[in-house]
Amino acid sequence: MELDTTNMCSHLQGKLFSEEGEYHAIWLALHEDENLTAVVRSRQLHIYRNGKKILVLAGKAKPKVIREDKLNDMLNNK
C-alpha cells in the first residue's frame, strides 16, 4: 500500500512506524489486509475497510472508532 505521509503528524508517525509504537500493529495490518485502505487528512490517518471508514488515528488525541471492526481490537489489547 502506498501512503503519502508528508502531511501526517510527527507524533502519529512515531506511533505507527516505530516497532515500539502503540499503532505499529495497525500499520502492519494495513499492509497485510487487502480490504484495508488509508489516507492522511488533516494530519490524521483515516482507515477504511471495503470503502467504509472504521477508524481515525491522531498523534496526540485518542483514536476515534467509527465502526466496530477487528482492527479496533488491536487498540484495546494495549
C-alpha positions as a Markdown table, in Angstrom:
| # | Residue | x | y | z |
|---|---|---|---|---|
| 1 | Met | 0.0 | 0.0 | 0.0 |
| 2 | Glu | 1.3 | 3.4 | -1.0 |
| 3 | Leu | 0.6 | 6.2 | 1.5 |
| 4 | Asp | 1.8 | 9.8 | 1.3 |
| 5 | Thr | 2.9 | 10.6 | 4.9 |
| 6 | Thr | 4.2 | 14.1 | 4.2 |
| 7 | Asn | 1.3 | 15.8 | 6.0 |
| 8 | Met | 1.0 | 13.3 | 8.8 |
| 9 | Cys | 1.5 | 14.4 | 12.4 |
| 10 | Ser | 5.0 | 13.6 | 13.6 |
| 11 | His | 3.6 | 12.1 | 16.8 |
| 12 | Leu | 1.4 | 9.8 | 14.7 |
| 13 | Gln | 4.4 | 8.8 | 12.5 |
| 14 | Gly | 6.2 | 7.7 | 15.6 |
| 15 | Lys | 3.3 | 5.7 | 16.9 |
| 16 | Leu | 2.9 | 4.0 | 13.5 |
| 17 | Phe | 6.4 | 3.4 | 12.2 |
| 18 | Ser | 8.3 | 2.7 | 15.4 |
| 19 | Glu | 8.4 | -1.0 | 16.3 |
| 20 | Glu | 7.6 | 0.0 | 19.9 |
| 21 | Gly | 4.8 | 2.4 | 18.7 |
| 22 | Glu | 1.3 | 1.7 | 20.0 |
| 23 | Tyr | -0.2 | 1.7 | 16.5 |
| 24 | His | 2.6 | -0.3 | 14.8 |
| 25 | Ala | 0.4 | -3.5 | 14.7 |
| 26 | Ile | -2.3 | -1.5 | 12.8 |
| 27 | Trp | 0.4 | -0.3 | 10.4 |
| 28 | Leu | 1.4 | -3.9 | 9.7 |
| 29 | Ala | -2.3 | -4.9 | 9.3 |
| 30 | Leu | -2.7 | -2.2 | 6.7 |
| 31 | His | -0.1 | -3.9 | 4.5 |
| 32 | Glu | -1.4 | -7.4 | 5.1 |
| 33 | Asp | -5.1 | -7.0 | 4.6 |
| 34 | Glu | -6.1 | -6.1 | 1.1 |
| 35 | Asn | -9.6 | -4.8 | 2.2 |
| 36 | Leu | -8.0 | -2.0 | 4.3 |
| 37 | Thr | -7.1 | 1.3 | 2.8 |
| 38 | Ala | -5.9 | 4.5 | 4.4 |
| 39 | Val | -5.5 | 8.2 | 3.6 |
| 40 | Val | -3.9 | 11.1 | 5.5 |
| 41 | Arg | -6.3 | 14.0 | 6.1 |
| 42 | Ser | -5.8 | 16.9 | 8.4 |
| 43 | Arg | -2.6 | 15.3 | 9.8 |
| 44 | Gln | -4.6 | 12.2 | 10.9 |
| 45 | Leu | -4.8 | 8.7 | 9.4 |
| 46 | His | -8.3 | 7.7 | 8.2 |
| 47 | Ile | -8.6 | 3.9 | 7.8 |
| 48 | Tyr | -11.2 | 2.3 | 5.7 |
| 49 | Arg | -12.4 | -1.3 | 5.2 |
| 50 | Asn | -14.1 | -2.0 | 1.9 |
| 51 | Gly | -14.6 | 1.7 | 1.4 |
| 52 | Lys | -16.3 | 2.4 | 4.8 |
| 53 | Lys | -14.4 | 4.4 | 7.4 |
| 54 | Ile | -13.7 | 2.4 | 10.5 |
| 55 | Leu | -11.0 | 4.3 | 12.4 |
| 56 | Val | -9.3 | 7.7 | 12.7 |
| 57 | Leu | -5.8 | 7.8 | 14.3 |
| 58 | Ala | -4.3 | 11.1 | 15.5 |
| 59 | Gly | -0.9 | 11.8 | 17.0 |
| 60 | Lys | -1.9 | 13.2 | 20.5 |
| 61 | Ala | -5.6 | 12.6 | 20.6 |
| 62 | Lys | -7.3 | 9.2 | 21.3 |
| 63 | Pro | -8.2 | 7.0 | 18.4 |
| 64 | Lys | -11.7 | 7.6 | 17.1 |
| 65 | Val | -13.6 | 4.4 | 16.4 |
| 66 | Ile | -16.2 | 5.0 | 13.6 |
| 67 | Arg | -17.4 | 1.4 | 13.1 |
| 68 | Glu | -16.7 | -1.8 | 15.0 |
| 69 | Asp | -14.0 | -3.8 | 13.3 |
| 70 | Lys | -11.5 | -6.5 | 14.2 |
| 71 | Leu | -8.8 | -3.8 | 13.6 |
| 72 | Asn | -10.1 | -1.9 | 16.6 |
| 73 | Asp | -9.3 | -4.9 | 18.8 |
| 74 | Met | -5.6 | -4.0 | 18.3 |
| 75 | Leu | -6.2 | -0.7 | 20.1 |
| 76 | Asn | -7.9 | -2.5 | 23.1 |
| 77 | Asn | -5.0 | -5.0 | 23.5 |
| 78 | Lys | -2.6 | -2.3 | 24.7 |
